[in-house]
Amino acid sequence: MSAAERKFPPVALGMASTVLGTIGLALSILPILGISVAFWGLVVGAVGMLRAAFFQPQELRWALVGCVVSAWAVAIGLTLAFTPISSSHINVHEPAASVPVGRPFTAPPATPAW
C-alpha cells in the first residue's frame, strides 16, 4: 500500500459527497445555501469518481450516490429559486362565480352590524 492510498479512507470522498448532497437537500428550502452546498457535493463526488476510476474502484458506489444526491439537491434548489410566487394569468378582480347571461348581478345582503 503506497502513501497516497493511506492518505484517505477508502470511501472518504464519496461519503463526503453524499453528506454534502444530503445537507443540500435539507437546505433546499433556502436556495442560496442548498445550491452552494450541493454544488460542492457534486465537485467532491466528481473528484471521488475520477479517483475511484483510477485508484480505488470500491469507492465508486459512494461517489456515484453522492453525485446523484447532490445533483438532485441542486435541481430542487434551482426549481425552488426560479419558481414564480404567484401566477400572472389569474385575475384577482374577477368574481369567483360567473353571472348567467341575461340576469343582472345582485349583491348579497349586507350583514347587520350588531
NORMOHU-V61225 format. One record per pair of residues at least 24 apart in sequence whose ideal C-beta (glycine too) atoms are under 6 Angstrom apart, sorted by the first residue. I is the first residue (numbers start at 1). J is the second residue. If there is no record, write none. Layout:
# NORMOHU-V61225
((I,J) (I,J))
This chain:
# NORMOHU-V61225
((10,56) (10,58) (10,59) (11,59) (11,62) (13,44) (13,47) (13,48) (14,48) (14,59) (14,62) (14,63) (14,66) (15,62) (16,44) (17,41) (17,44) (17,45) (17,48) (17,63) (17,66) (18,65) (18,66) (18,69) (21,66) (21,69) (21,70) (21,73) (24,73) (25,73) (28,73) (28,76) (28,77) (31,77) (31,80) (31,81) (34,77) (35,74) (35,77) (38,70) (38,73) (38,74) (41,70) (42,70) (45,70))
